[in-house]
Amino acid sequence: MIWASMVEMKEITLEQFRRMGMRRTAVSSNGQEALEILKRLRLDRPVLIQGASRGLQVSLSRRIGKAFRDVEMRVDKKGKNRNIALLKKG
């Protein structure tokens, strides 16, 4: 593929670069909540989250897979209700 025909590149100064706004990565409310939960975990102190949504479960499992490898997650699903147990291993 030839990308040059689709975009136009132009050099700018460092001043112009620094004036441009930085885009923050969009994090959903479930993602923010999952991050807060994972940051508060203590070693060998299990935590139970009752009535968690599927979205929170997905956010937790993605965060655990990427950055919190020392956290173990177990899910007990009954109907639409989910209980999620988290344990930070030492």
PDB file of N, CA, C and O in Angstrom:
ATOM      1  N   MET A   1       0.833  -1.184   0.000  1.00  0.00           N
ATOM      2  CA  MET A   1       0.000   0.000   0.000  1.00  0.00           C
ATOM      3  C   MET A   1       0.877   1.246   0.000  1.00  0.00           C
ATOM      4  O   MET A   1       1.940   1.279   0.619  1.00  0.00           O
ATOM      5  N   ILE A   2       0.419   2.242  -0.688  1.00  0.00           N
ATOM      6  CA  ILE A   2       1.134   3.502  -0.730  1.00  0.00           C
ATOM      7  C   ILE A   2       0.320   4.523   0.073  1.00  0.00           C
ATOM      8  O   ILE A   2      -0.766   4.935  -0.336  1.00  0.00           O
ATOM      9  N   TRP A   3       0.868   4.913   1.214  1.00  0.00           N
ATOM     10  CA  TRP A   3       0.168   5.854   2.092  1.00  0.00           C
ATOM     11  C   TRP A   3       0.461   7.302   1.714  1.00  0.00           C
ATOM     12  O   TRP A   3      -0.301   8.200   2.072  1.00  0.00           O
ATOM     13  N   ALA A   4       1.533   7.533   1.010  1.00  0.00           N
ATOM     14  CA  ALA A   4       1.948   8.897   0.712  1.00  0.00           C
ATOM     15  C   ALA A   4       0.890   9.671  -0.071  1.00  0.00           C
ATOM     16  O   ALA A   4       0.764  10.884   0.097  1.00  0.00           O
ATOM     17  N   SER A   5       0.148   9.001  -0.904  1.00  0.00           N
ATOM     18  CA  SER A   5      -0.845   9.704  -1.700  1.00  0.00           C
ATOM     19  C   SER A   5      -2.074  10.089  -0.870  1.00  0.00           C
ATOM     20  O   SER A   5      -2.843  10.961  -1.274  1.00  0.00           O
ATOM     21  N   MET A   6      -2.261   9.449   0.280  1.00  0.00           N
ATOM     22  CA  MET A   6      -3.441   9.735   1.107  1.00  0.00           C
ATOM     23  C   MET A   6      -3.203  10.842   2.127  1.00  0.00           C
ATOM     24  O   MET A   6      -4.139  11.550   2.499  1.00  0.00           O
ATOM     25  N   VAL A   7      -1.979  10.996   2.578  1.00  0.00           N
ATOM     26  CA  VAL A   7      -1.686  11.991   3.615  1.00  0.00           C
ATOM     27  C   VAL A   7      -0.608  12.943   3.142  1.00  0.00           C
ATOM     28  O   VAL A   7       0.163  12.629   2.235  1.00  0.00           O
ATOM     29  N   GLU A   8      -0.563  14.094   3.758  1.00  0.00           N
ATOM     30  CA  GLU A   8       0.465  15.075   3.441  1.00  0.00           C
ATOM     31  C   GLU A   8       1.280  15.322   4.700  1.00  0.00           C
ATOM     32  O   GLU A   8       0.733  15.733   5.723  1.00  0.00           O
ATOM     33  N   MET A   9       2.568  15.078   4.634  1.00  0.00           N
ATOM     34  CA  MET A   9       3.439  15.282   5.787  1.00  0.00           C
ATOM     35  C   MET A   9       4.132  16.627   5.666  1.00  0.00           C
ATOM     36  O   MET A   9       4.521  17.050   4.577  1.00  0.00           O
ATOM     37  N   LYS A  10       4.279  17.295   6.814  1.00  0.00           N
ATOM     38  CA  LYS A  10       4.897  18.609   6.831  1.00  0.00           C
ATOM     39  C   LYS A  10       5.633  18.758   8.154  1.00  0.00           C
ATOM     40  O   LYS A  10       5.100  18.391   9.200  1.00  0.00           O
ATOM     41  N   GLU A  11       6.833  19.284   8.125  1.00  0.00           N
ATOM     42  CA  GLU A  11       7.595  19.482   9.357  1.00  0.00           C
ATOM     43  C   GLU A  11       7.053  20.680  10.122  1.00  0.00           C
ATOM     44  O   GLU A  11       6.669  21.693   9.537  1.00  0.00           O
ATOM     45  N   ILE A  12       7.031  20.537  11.464  1.00  0.00           N
ATOM     46  CA  ILE A  12       6.615  21.641  12.317  1.00  0.00           C
ATOM     47  C   ILE A  12       7.707  21.875  13.367  1.00  0.00           C
ATOM     48  O   ILE A  12       8.586  21.036  13.562  1.00  0.00           O
ATOM     49  N   THR A  13       7.637  23.002  14.024  1.00  0.00           N
ATOM     50  CA  THR A  13       8.632  23.296  15.061  1.00  0.00           C
ATOM     51  C   THR A  13       8.229  22.619  16.366  1.00  0.00           C
ATOM     52  O   THR A  13       7.083  22.202  16.529  1.00  0.00           O
ATOM     53  N   LEU A  14       9.174  22.514  17.289  1.00  0.00           N
ATOM     54  CA  LEU A  14       8.882  21.950  18.604  1.00  0.00           C
ATOM     55  C   LEU A  14       7.839  22.791  19.338  1.00  0.00           C
ATOM     56  O   LEU A  14       7.009  22.253  20.070  1.00  0.00           O
ATOM     57  N   GLU A  15       7.880  24.087  19.147  1.00  0.00           N
ATOM     58  CA  GLU A  15       6.908  24.983  19.762  1.00  0.00           C
ATOM     59  C   GLU A  15       5.496  24.657  19.296  1.00  0.00           C
ATOM     60  O   GLU A  15       4.573  24.599  20.109  1.00  0.00           O
ATOM     61  N   GLN A  16       5.320  24.448  18.010  1.00  0.00           N
ATOM     62  CA  GLN A  16       4.017  24.097  17.457  1.00  0.00           C
ATOM     63  C   GLN A  16       3.558  22.740  17.994  1.00  0.00           C
ATOM     64  O   GLN A  16       2.382  22.542  18.300  1.00  0.00           O
ATOM     65  N   PHE A  17       4.493  21.829  18.101  1.00  0.00           N
ATOM     66  CA  PHE A  17       4.166  20.495  18.610  1.00  0.00           C
ATOM     67  C   PHE A  17       3.668  20.577  20.054  1.00  0.00           C
ATOM     68  O   PHE A  17       2.673  19.945  20.410  1.00  0.00           O
ATOM     69  N   ARG A  18       4.356  21.351  20.873  1.00  0.00           N
ATOM     70  CA  ARG A  18       3.997  21.456  22.288  1.00  0.00           C
ATOM     71  C   ARG A  18       2.671  22.175  22.502  1.00  0.00           C
ATOM     72  O   ARG A  18       1.985  21.933  23.495  1.00  0.00           O
ATOM     73  N   ARG A  19       2.309  23.059  21.574  1.00  0.00           N
ATOM     74  CA  ARG A  19       1.037  23.777  21.696  1.00  0.00           C
ATOM     75  C   ARG A  19      -0.161  22.897  21.357  1.00  0.00           C
ATOM     76  O   ARG A  19      -1.280  23.188  21.777  1.00  0.00           O
ATOM     77  N   MET A  20       0.061  21.839  20.612  1.00  0.00           N
ATOM     78  CA  MET A  20      -1.044  20.954  20.221  1.00  0.00           C
ATOM     79  C   MET A  20      -1.546  20.198  21.441  1.00  0.00           C
ATOM     80  O   MET A  20      -0.759  19.787  22.293  1.00  0.00           O
ATOM     81  N   GLY A  21      -2.836  20.020  21.519  1.00  0.00           N
ATOM     82  CA  GLY A  21      -3.435  19.330  22.653  1.00  0.00           C
ATOM     83  C   GLY A  21      -3.113  17.842  22.665  1.00  0.00           C
ATOM     84  O   GLY A  21      -2.975  17.202  21.623  1.00  0.00           O
ATOM     85  N   MET A  22      -2.999  17.317  23.879  1.00  0.00           N
ATOM     86  CA  MET A  22      -2.770  15.879  24.009  1.00  0.00           C
ATOM     87  C   MET A  22      -4.112  15.200  24.192  1.00  0.00           C
ATOM     88  O   MET A  22      -4.937  15.653  24.985  1.00  0.00           O
ATOM     89  N   ARG A  23      -4.332  14.137  23.478  1.00  0.00           N
ATOM     90  CA  ARG A  23      -5.585  13.405  23.584  1.00  0.00           C
ATOM     91  C   ARG A  23      -5.433  12.317  24.634  1.00  0.00           C
ATOM     92  O   ARG A  23      -4.549  11.466  24.541  1.00  0.00           O
ATOM     93  N   ARG A  24      -6.301  12.356  25.629  1.00  0.00           N
ATOM     94  CA  ARG A  24      -6.303  11.300  26.629  1.00  0.00           C
ATOM     95  C   ARG A  24      -7.048  10.100  26.063  1.00  0.00           C
ATOM     96  O   ARG A  24      -8.000  10.246  25.297  1.00  0.00           O
ATOM     97  N   THR A  25      -6.604   8.929  26.448  1.00  0.00           N
ATOM     98  CA  THR A  25      -7.301   7.744  25.981  1.00  0.00           C
ATOM     99  C   THR A  25      -8.647   7.657  26.684  1.00  0.00           C
ATOM    100  O   THR A  25      -8.746   7.865  27.893  1.00  0.00           O
ATOM    101  N   ALA A  26      -9.655   7.354  25.928  1.00  0.00           N
ATOM    102  CA  ALA A  26     -10.999   7.262  26.487  1.00  0.00           C
ATOM    103  C   ALA A  26     -11.133   5.988  27.308  1.00  0.00           C
ATOM    104  O   ALA A  26     -10.874   4.888  26.819  1.00  0.00           O
ATOM    105  N   VAL A  27     -11.541   6.152  28.566  1.00  0.00           N
ATOM    106  CA  VAL A  27     -11.742   5.005  29.443  1.00  0.00           C
ATOM    107  C   VAL A  27     -13.184   5.042  29.900  1.00  0.00           C
ATOM    108  O   VAL A  27     -13.664   6.071  30.376  1.00  0.00           O
ATOM    109  N   SER A  28     -13.878   3.924  29.756  1.00  0.00           N
ATOM    110  CA  SER A  28     -15.279   3.865  30.150  1.00  0.00           C
ATOM    111  C   SER A  28     -15.401   3.918  31.669  1.00  0.00           C
ATOM    112  O   SER A  28     -14.413   3.775  32.388  1.00  0.00           O
ATOM    113  N   SER A  29     -16.613   4.122  32.140  1.00  0.00           N
ATOM    114  CA  SER A  29     -16.824   4.161  33.593  1.00  0.00           C
ATOM    115  C   SER A  29     -16.495   2.807  34.211  1.00  0.00           C
ATOM    116  O   SER A  29     -15.969   2.741  35.322  1.00  0.00           O
ATOM    117  N   ASN A  30     -16.806   1.722  33.491  1.00  0.00           N
ATOM    118  CA  ASN A  30     -16.445   0.387  33.978  1.00  0.00           C
ATOM    119  C   ASN A  30     -14.935   0.231  34.054  1.00  0.00           C
ATOM    120  O   ASN A  30     -14.416  -0.371  34.995  1.00  0.00           O
ATOM    121  N   GLY A  31     -14.232   0.768  33.074  1.00  0.00           N
ATOM    122  CA  GLY A  31     -12.782   0.690  33.056  1.00  0.00           C
ATOM    123  C   GLY A  31     -12.159   1.460  34.206  1.00  0.00           C
ATOM    124  O   GLY A  31     -11.203   0.994  34.826  1.00  0.00           O
ATOM    125  N   GLN A  32     -12.697   2.639  34.492  1.00  0.00           N
ATOM    126  CA  GLN A  32     -12.199   3.436  35.606  1.00  0.00           C
ATOM    127  C   GLN A  32     -12.463   2.738  36.934  1.00  0.00           C
ATOM    128  O   GLN A  32     -11.605   2.705  37.815  1.00  0.00           O
ATOM    129  N   GLU A  33     -13.662   2.181  37.062  1.00  0.00           N
ATOM    130  CA  GLU A  33     -14.023   1.474  38.293  1.00  0.00           C
ATOM    131  C   GLU A  33     -13.134   0.250  38.494  1.00  0.00           C
ATOM    132  O   GLU A  33     -12.677  -0.014  39.605  1.00  0.00           O
ATOM    133  N   ALA A  34     -12.894  -0.490  37.423  1.00  0.00           N
ATOM    134  CA  ALA A  34     -12.031  -1.670  37.505  1.00  0.00           C
ATOM    135  C   ALA A  34     -10.619  -1.288  37.934  1.00  0.00           C
ATOM    136  O   ALA A  34     -10.011  -1.974  38.755  1.00  0.00           O
ATOM    137  N   LEU A  35     -10.102  -0.202  37.384  1.00  0.00           N
ATOM    138  CA  LEU A  35      -8.766   0.251  37.732  1.00  0.00           C
ATOM    139  C   LEU A  35      -8.679   0.645  39.201  1.00  0.00           C
ATOM    140  O   LEU A  35      -7.704   0.313  39.876  1.00  0.00           O
ATOM    141  N   GLU A  36      -9.688   1.349  39.700  1.00  0.00           N
ATOM    142  CA  GLU A  36      -9.705   1.739  41.108  1.00  0.00           C
ATOM    143  C   GLU A  36      -9.749   0.514  42.028  1.00  0.00           C
ATOM    144  O   GLU A  36      -9.063   0.470  43.049  1.00  0.00           O
ATOM    145  N   ILE A  37     -10.554  -0.467  41.658  1.00  0.00           N
ATOM    146  CA  ILE A  37     -10.656  -1.698  42.457  1.00  0.00           C
ATOM    147  C   ILE A  37      -9.311  -2.406  42.490  1.00  0.00           C
ATOM    148  O   ILE A  37      -8.852  -2.815  43.557  1.00  0.00           O
ATOM    149  N   LEU A  38      -8.676  -2.553  41.335  1.00  0.00           N
ATOM    150  CA  LEU A  38      -7.409  -3.282  41.264  1.00  0.00           C
ATOM    151  C   LEU A  38      -6.286  -2.559  42.004  1.00  0.00           C
ATOM    152  O   LEU A  38      -5.401  -3.204  42.565  1.00  0.00           O
ATOM    153  N   LYS A  39      -6.314  -1.233  42.010  1.00  0.00           N
ATOM    154  CA  LYS A  39      -5.280  -0.480  42.716  1.00  0.00           C
ATOM    155  C   LYS A  39      -5.411  -0.620  44.234  1.00  0.00           C
ATOM    156  O   LYS A  39      -4.414  -0.521  44.950  1.00  0.00           O
ATOM    157  N   ARG A  40      -6.628  -0.850  44.732  1.00  0.00           N
ATOM    158  CA  ARG A  40      -6.868  -0.921  46.173  1.00  0.00           C
ATOM    159  C   ARG A  40      -6.650  -2.312  46.766  1.00  0.00           C
ATOM    160  O   ARG A  40      -6.693  -2.472  47.986  1.00  0.00           O
ATOM    161  N   LEU A  41      -6.419  -3.307  45.934  1.00  0.00           N
ATOM    162  CA  LEU A  41      -6.238  -4.663  46.453  1.00  0.00           C
ATOM    163  C   LEU A  41      -4.981  -4.763  47.307  1.00  0.00           C
ATOM    164  O   LEU A  41      -3.965  -4.131  47.017  1.00  0.00           O
ATOM    165  N   ARG A  42      -5.064  -5.574  48.370  1.00  0.00           N
ATOM    166  CA  ARG A  42      -3.915  -5.810  49.235  1.00  0.00           C
ATOM    167  C   ARG A  42      -3.488  -7.262  49.102  1.00  0.00           C
ATOM    168  O   ARG A  42      -4.285  -8.130  48.746  1.00  0.00           O
ATOM    169  N   LEU A  43      -2.238  -7.508  49.390  1.00  0.00           N
ATOM    170  CA  LEU A  43      -1.696  -8.867  49.294  1.00  0.00           C
ATOM    171  C   LEU A  43      -2.446  -9.837  50.194  1.00  0.00           C
ATOM    172  O   LEU A  43      -2.699  -9.550  51.364  1.00  0.00           O
ATOM    173  N   ASP A  44      -2.796 -10.978  49.637  1.00  0.00           N
ATOM    174  CA  ASP A  44      -3.446 -12.082  50.356  1.00  0.00           C
ATOM    175  C   ASP A  44      -4.694 -11.664  51.123  1.00  0.00           C
ATOM    176  O   ASP A  44      -5.003 -12.250  52.161  1.00  0.00           O
ATOM    177  N   ARG A  45      -5.420 -10.652  50.627  1.00  0.00           N
ATOM    178  CA  ARG A  45      -6.683 -10.224  51.225  1.00  0.00           C
ATOM    179  C   ARG A  45      -7.759 -10.300  50.148  1.00  0.00           C
ATOM    180  O   ARG A  45      -7.923  -9.349  49.384  1.00  0.00           O
ATOM    181  N   PRO A  46      -8.501 -11.414  50.067  1.00  0.00           N
ATOM    182  CA  PRO A  46      -9.521 -11.559  49.020  1.00  0.00           C
ATOM    183  C   PRO A  46     -10.641 -10.524  49.153  1.00  0.00           C
ATOM    184  O   PRO A  46     -10.993 -10.107  50.257  1.00  0.00           O
ATOM    185  N   VAL A  47     -11.188 -10.124  48.012  1.00  0.00           N
ATOM    186  CA  VAL A  47     -12.277  -9.153  47.955  1.00  0.00           C
ATOM    187  C   VAL A  47     -13.400  -9.749  47.126  1.00  0.00           C
ATOM    188  O   VAL A  47     -13.150 -10.386  46.102  1.00  0.00           O
ATOM    189  N   LEU A  48     -14.656  -9.543  47.568  1.00  0.00           N
ATOM    190  CA  LEU A  48     -15.816 -10.026  46.828  1.00  0.00           C
ATOM    191  C   LEU A  48     -16.617  -8.835  46.328  1.00  0.00           C
ATOM    192  O   LEU A  48     -16.954  -7.934  47.096  1.00  0.00           O
ATOM    193  N   ILE A  49     -16.919  -8.838  45.031  1.00  0.00           N
ATOM    194  CA  ILE A  49     -17.756  -7.801  44.422  1.00  0.00           C
ATOM    195  C   ILE A  49     -19.076  -8.475  44.071  1.00  0.00           C
ATOM    196  O   ILE A  49     -19.125  -9.344  43.200  1.00  0.00           O
ATOM    197  N   GLN A  50     -20.141  -8.071  44.748  1.00  0.00           N
ATOM    198  CA  GLN A  50     -21.446  -8.691  44.525  1.00  0.00           C
ATOM    199  C   GLN A  50     -22.260  -7.894  43.521  1.00  0.00           C
ATOM    200  O   GLN A  50     -22.228  -6.663  43.522  1.00  0.00           O
ATOM    201  N   GLY A  51     -22.986  -8.593  42.669  1.00  0.00           N
ATOM    202  CA  GLY A  51     -23.869  -7.948  41.702  1.00  0.00           C
ATOM    203  C   GLY A  51     -23.145  -7.169  40.624  1.00  0.00           C
ATOM    204  O   GLY A  51     -23.648  -6.146  40.160  1.00  0.00           O
ATOM    205  N   ALA A  52     -21.984  -7.626  40.219  1.00  0.00           N
ATOM    206  CA  ALA A  52     -21.203  -6.931  39.194  1.00  0.00           C
ATOM    207  C   ALA A  52     -21.821  -7.148  37.809  1.00  0.00           C
ATOM    208  O   ALA A  52     -22.428  -8.185  37.539  1.00  0.00           O
ATOM    209  N   SER A  53     -21.657  -6.162  36.952  1.00  0.00           N
ATOM    210  CA  SER A  53     -22.166  -6.267  35.582  1.00  0.00           C
ATOM    211  C   SER A  53     -21.172  -7.032  34.713  1.00  0.00           C
ATOM    212  O   SER A  53     -20.021  -7.242  35.098  1.00  0.00           O
ATOM    213  N   ARG A  54     -21.632  -7.441  33.545  1.00  0.00           N
ATOM    214  CA  ARG A  54     -20.758  -8.130  32.607  1.00  0.00           C
ATOM    215  C   ARG A  54     -19.646  -7.191  32.126  1.00  0.00           C
ATOM    216  O   ARG A  54     -18.507  -7.610  31.923  1.00  0.00           O
ATOM    217  N   GLY A  55     -19.996  -5.929  31.950  1.00  0.00           N
ATOM    218  CA  GLY A  55     -19.014  -4.942  31.511  1.00  0.00           C
ATOM    219  C   GLY A  55     -17.883  -4.778  32.507  1.00  0.00           C
ATOM    220  O   GLY A  55     -16.723  -4.650  32.117  1.00  0.00           O
ATOM    221  N   LEU A  56     -18.213  -4.780  33.795  1.00  0.00           N
ATOM    222  CA  LEU A  56     -17.179  -4.676  34.824  1.00  0.00           C
ATOM    223  C   LEU A  56     -16.303  -5.921  34.816  1.00  0.00           C
ATOM    224  O   LEU A  56     -15.086  -5.837  34.980  1.00  0.00           O
ATOM    225  N   GLN A  57     -16.937  -7.080  34.622  1.00  0.00           N
ATOM    226  CA  GLN A  57     -16.163  -8.326  34.556  1.00  0.00           C
ATOM    227  C   GLN A  57     -15.182  -8.290  33.392  1.00  0.00           C
ATOM    228  O   GLN A  57     -14.028  -8.690  33.543  1.00  0.00           O
ATOM    229  N   VAL A  58     -15.622  -7.823  32.251  1.00  0.00           N
ATOM    230  CA  VAL A  58     -14.766  -7.732  31.067  1.00  0.00           C
ATOM    231  C   VAL A  58     -13.619  -6.753  31.318  1.00  0.00           C
ATOM    232  O   VAL A  58     -12.466  -7.044  31.001  1.00  0.00           O
ATOM    233  N   SER A  59     -13.941  -5.594  31.887  1.00  0.00           N
ATOM    234  CA  SER A  59     -12.902  -4.600  32.174  1.00  0.00           C
ATOM    235  C   SER A  59     -11.868  -5.140  33.142  1.00  0.00           C
ATOM    236  O   SER A  59     -10.669  -4.940  32.953  1.00  0.00           O
ATOM    237  N   LEU A  60     -12.330  -5.825  34.181  1.00  0.00           N
ATOM    238  CA  LEU A  60     -11.405  -6.409  35.148  1.00  0.00           C
ATOM    239  C   LEU A  60     -10.499  -7.439  34.495  1.00  0.00           C
ATOM    240  O   LEU A  60      -9.286  -7.421  34.705  1.00  0.00           O
ATOM    241  N   SER A  61     -11.076  -8.334  33.705  1.00  0.00           N
ATOM    242  CA  SER A  61     -10.263  -9.392  33.104  1.00  0.00           C
ATOM    243  C   SER A  61      -9.249  -8.828  32.109  1.00  0.00           C
ATOM    244  O   SER A  61      -8.140  -9.351  32.001  1.00  0.00           O
ATOM    245  N   ARG A  62      -9.609  -7.775  31.386  1.00  0.00           N
ATOM    246  CA  ARG A  62      -8.657  -7.148  30.460  1.00  0.00           C
ATOM    247  C   ARG A  62      -7.515  -6.471  31.207  1.00  0.00           C
ATOM    248  O   ARG A  62      -6.350  -6.609  30.836  1.00  0.00           O
ATOM    249  N   ARG A  63      -7.858  -5.745  32.256  1.00  0.00           N
ATOM    250  CA  ARG A  63      -6.818  -5.073  33.049  1.00  0.00           C
ATOM    251  C   ARG A  63      -5.892  -6.081  33.720  1.00  0.00           C
ATOM    252  O   ARG A  63      -4.677  -5.889  33.764  1.00  0.00           O
ATOM    253  N   ILE A  64      -6.478  -7.156  34.242  1.00  0.00           N
ATOM    254  CA  ILE A  64      -5.673  -8.197  34.892  1.00  0.00           C
ATOM    255  C   ILE A  64      -4.732  -8.834  33.875  1.00  0.00           C
ATOM    256  O   ILE A  64      -3.567  -9.087  34.182  1.00  0.00           O
ATOM    257  N   GLY A  65      -5.225  -9.094  32.678  1.00  0.00           N
ATOM    258  CA  GLY A  65      -4.408  -9.701  31.637  1.00  0.00           C
ATOM    259  C   GLY A  65      -3.265  -8.821  31.172  1.00  0.00           C
ATOM    260  O   GLY A  65      -2.212  -9.327  30.784  1.00  0.00           O
ATOM    261  N   LYS A  66      -3.458  -7.505  31.207  1.00  0.00           N
ATOM    262  CA  LYS A  66      -2.437  -6.588  30.696  1.00  0.00           C
ATOM    263  C   LYS A  66      -1.464  -6.116  31.772  1.00  0.00           C
ATOM    264  O   LYS A  66      -0.249  -6.192  31.590  1.00  0.00           O
ATOM    265  N   ALA A  67      -1.994  -5.631  32.889  1.00  0.00           N
ATOM    266  CA  ALA A  67      -1.118  -4.939  33.837  1.00  0.00           C
ATOM    267  C   ALA A  67      -1.103  -5.509  35.248  1.00  0.00           C
ATOM    268  O   ALA A  67      -0.180  -5.226  36.011  1.00  0.00           O
ATOM    269  N   PHE A  68      -2.087  -6.292  35.607  1.00  0.00           N
ATOM    270  CA  PHE A  68      -2.179  -6.796  36.974  1.00  0.00           C
ATOM    271  C   PHE A  68      -2.104  -8.327  36.961  1.00  0.00           C
ATOM    272  O   PHE A  68      -3.048  -9.006  37.365  1.00  0.00           O
ATOM    273  N   ARG A  69      -0.986  -8.852  36.497  1.00  0.00           N
ATOM    274  CA  ARG A  69      -0.817 -10.298  36.342  1.00  0.00           C
ATOM    275  C   ARG A  69      -0.824 -11.050  37.664  1.00  0.00           C
ATOM    276  O   ARG A  69      -1.046 -12.261  37.683  1.00  0.00           O
ATOM    277  N   ASP A  70      -0.585 -10.351  38.771  1.00  0.00           N
ATOM    278  CA  ASP A  70      -0.520 -11.002  40.071  1.00  0.00           C
ATOM    279  C   ASP A  70      -1.889 -11.105  40.747  1.00  0.00           C
ATOM    280  O   ASP A  70      -1.975 -11.515  41.905  1.00  0.00           O
ATOM    281  N   VAL A  71      -2.961 -10.736  40.036  1.00  0.00           N
ATOM    282  CA  VAL A  71      -4.315 -10.801  40.590  1.00  0.00           C
ATOM    283  C   VAL A  71      -5.041 -12.003  39.994  1.00  0.00           C
ATOM    284  O   VAL A  71      -5.020 -12.229  38.784  1.00  0.00           O
ATOM    285  N   GLU A  72      -5.685 -12.769  40.879  1.00  0.00           N
ATOM    286  CA  GLU A  72      -6.478 -13.927  40.452  1.00  0.00           C
ATOM    287  C   GLU A  72      -7.951 -13.551  40.562  1.00  0.00           C
ATOM    288  O   GLU A  72      -8.376 -12.971  41.561  1.00  0.00           O
ATOM    289  N   MET A  73      -8.730 -13.885  39.528  1.00  0.00           N
ATOM    290  CA  MET A  73     -10.151 -13.546  39.508  1.00  0.00           C
ATOM    291  C   MET A  73     -10.981 -14.813  39.357  1.00  0.00           C
ATOM    292  O   MET A  73     -10.681 -15.678  38.534  1.00  0.00           O
ATOM    293  N   ARG A  74     -12.030 -14.904  40.171  1.00  0.00           N
ATOM    294  CA  ARG A  74     -12.982 -16.011  40.049  1.00  0.00           C
ATOM    295  C   ARG A  74     -14.384 -15.425  39.984  1.00  0.00           C
ATOM    296  O   ARG A  74     -14.707 -14.466  40.685  1.00  0.00           O
ATOM    297  N   VAL A  75     -15.219 -16.024  39.121  1.00  0.00           N
ATOM    298  CA  VAL A  75     -16.565 -15.493  38.898  1.00  0.00           C
ATOM    299  C   VAL A  75     -17.598 -16.568  39.204  1.00  0.00           C
ATOM    300  O   VAL A  75     -17.485 -17.706  38.749  1.00  0.00           O
ATOM    301  N   ASP A  76     -18.610 -16.187  39.984  1.00  0.00           N
ATOM    302  CA  ASP A  76     -19.742 -17.056  40.281  1.00  0.00           C
ATOM    303  C   ASP A  76     -20.970 -16.392  39.675  1.00  0.00           C
ATOM    304  O   ASP A  76     -21.409 -15.341  40.143  1.00  0.00           O
ATOM    305  N   LYS A  77     -21.523 -17.007  38.633  1.00  0.00           N
ATOM    306  CA  LYS A  77     -22.630 -16.395  37.903  1.00  0.00           C
ATOM    307  C   LYS A  77     -23.917 -17.164  38.170  1.00  0.00           C
ATOM    308  O   LYS A  77     -23.989 -18.377  37.973  1.00  0.00           O
ATOM    309  N   LYS A  78     -24.927 -16.435  38.620  1.00  0.00           N
ATOM    310  CA  LYS A  78     -26.254 -17.015  38.825  1.00  0.00           C
ATOM    311  C   LYS A  78     -27.264 -16.087  38.184  1.00  0.00           C
ATOM    312  O   LYS A  78     -27.575 -15.027  38.727  1.00  0.00           O
ATOM    313  N   GLY A  79     -27.777 -16.480  37.032  1.00  0.00           N
ATOM    314  CA  GLY A  79     -28.695 -15.614  36.303  1.00  0.00           C
ATOM    315  C   GLY A  79     -27.963 -14.396  35.777  1.00  0.00           C
ATOM    316  O   GLY A  79     -26.926 -14.514  35.124  1.00  0.00           O
ATOM    317  N   LYS A  80     -28.515 -13.214  36.070  1.00  0.00           N
ATOM    318  CA  LYS A  80     -27.858 -11.980  35.630  1.00  0.00           C
ATOM    319  C   LYS A  80     -26.898 -11.450  36.684  1.00  0.00           C
ATOM    320  O   LYS A  80     -26.110 -10.544  36.412  1.00  0.00           O
ATOM    321  N   ASN A  81     -26.962 -12.008  37.877  1.00  0.00           N
ATOM    322  CA  ASN A  81     -26.074 -11.552  38.952  1.00  0.00           C
ATOM    323  C   ASN A  81     -24.738 -12.273  38.892  1.00  0.00           C
ATOM    324  O   ASN A  81     -24.673 -13.482  38.668  1.00  0.00           O
ATOM    325  N   ARG A  82     -23.686 -11.513  39.093  1.00  0.00           N
ATOM    326  CA  ARG A  82     -22.335 -12.079  39.104  1.00  0.00           C
ATOM    327  C   ARG A  82     -21.653 -11.663  40.395  1.00  0.00           C
ATOM    328  O   ARG A  82     -21.739 -10.512  40.823  1.00  0.00           O
ATOM    329  N   ASN A  83     -20.987 -12.607  40.991  1.00  0.00           N
ATOM    330  CA  ASN A  83     -20.134 -12.318  42.132  1.00  0.00           C
ATOM    331  C   ASN A  83     -18.708 -12.562  41.675  1.00  0.00           C
ATOM    332  O   ASN A  83     -18.378 -13.640  41.180  1.00  0.00           O
ATOM    333  N   ILE A  84     -17.868 -11.553  41.844  1.00  0.00           N
ATOM    334  CA  ILE A  84     -16.486 -11.637  41.398  1.00  0.00           C
ATOM    335  C   ILE A  84     -15.578 -11.596  42.622  1.00  0.00           C
ATOM    336  O   ILE A  84     -15.642 -10.667  43.428  1.00  0.00           O
ATOM    337  N   ALA A  85     -14.734 -12.613  42.747  1.00  0.00           N
ATOM    338  CA  ALA A  85     -13.764 -12.642  43.834  1.00  0.00           C
ATOM    339  C   ALA A  85     -12.379 -12.334  43.268  1.00  0.00           C
ATOM    340  O   ALA A  85     -11.977 -12.891  42.247  1.00  0.00           O
ATOM    341  N   LEU A  86     -11.656 -11.443  43.942  1.00  0.00           N
ATOM    342  CA  LEU A  86     -10.318 -11.045  43.500  1.00  0.00           C
ATOM    343  C   LEU A  86      -9.316 -11.295  44.610  1.00  0.00           C
ATOM    344  O   LEU A  86      -9.599 -11.049  45.783  1.00  0.00           O
ATOM    345  N   LEU A  87      -8.152 -11.781  44.239  1.00  0.00           N
ATOM    346  CA  LEU A  87      -7.081 -12.030  45.200  1.00  0.00           C
ATOM    347  C   LEU A  87      -5.763 -11.602  44.585  1.00  0.00           C
ATOM    348  O   LEU A  87      -5.392 -12.048  43.499  1.00  0.00           O
ATOM    349  N   LYS A  88      -5.059 -10.726  45.299  1.00  0.00           N
ATOM    350  CA  LYS A  88      -3.717 -10.312  44.861  1.00  0.00           C
ATOM    351  C   LYS A  88      -2.718 -11.250  45.514  1.00  0.00           C
ATOM    352  O   LYS A  88      -2.604 -11.309  46.738  1.00  0.00           O
ATOM    353  N   LYS A  89      -1.994 -11.987  44.670  1.00  0.00           N
ATOM    354  CA  LYS A  89      -1.042 -12.976  45.174  1.00  0.00           C
ATOM    355  C   LYS A  89       0.306 -12.324  45.485  1.00  0.00           C
ATOM    356  O   LYS A  89       0.742 -11.391  44.811  1.00  0.00           O
ATOM    357  N   GLY A  90       0.940 -12.842  46.518  1.00  0.00           N
ATOM    358  CA  GLY A  90       2.211 -12.255  46.943  1.00  0.00           C
ATOM    359  C   GLY A  90       3.425 -12.977  46.474  1.00  0.00           C
ATOM    360  O   GLY A  90       4.545 -12.565  46.778  1.00  0.00           O
TER     361      GLY A  90
END
